[in-house]
Amino acid sequence: MEQVISRLGISPATARRDINKLDESGRLKKVRNGAEAISEQRPRWSPMNIHQGAKP
């Protein structure tokens, strides 16, 4: 967390709020005293992704 605060020049409250929002949106994983990048295991595009919203 300290690294985020110092690199971005933001307050601890802003860092916590932004990390919470990014965690909720699935863009990173919130961990004690900071966050971890999420490695994407599946491709962003696949036929399965396209057809999930289709009605039979």
N, C-alpha and C positions, 0 to 999 in steps of 0.2 A: 504494500500500500504506500509506503514511504516513497518508493521509486516513482509511482504514478503521480503522487502529489508534487514531488520535486521536478520531474520531467515536464509535466503539464502546467505547473505553476497554479494549481488549484487548491482549494481548501479541503481538509479532510472530509467535511460534510458533503461537498460536491463529489469527491471521489467515491465515497460510500454510496451516494444516491445513484451515480452513473453506473457503478459496478452492479448494483441491485437491478437496475433497468436492463443492463446487458445480460445478466443472468436470467431474468424473467423472459427475455426474448430469445434465449437459447444461443446467444452469440459467444458466451464464455461461461465458465463454471466458477461460481463464487467459492472461495476456500478461505480458511482462517488467515486473516491479515492480507488478503489480496484476492487474486483471481488467476485462473489457468485458461489457456487457449483450449478450444475444443477442436479435436481433429475430426474432420468429416470422414466417416467410414463409407458412405454411399455417394454416388455421383449426384449432382444437383438435378440432372435431367435423366430420366429413364422412361421407357414406355409405361411402367407401373405408375409412376408419378402422374402421367398424363391421364390415365384411365381411372384413377381413383375417384375423381369427381364425376365421372360419366354415369348417367342413369341407364339401367338395363332396358 
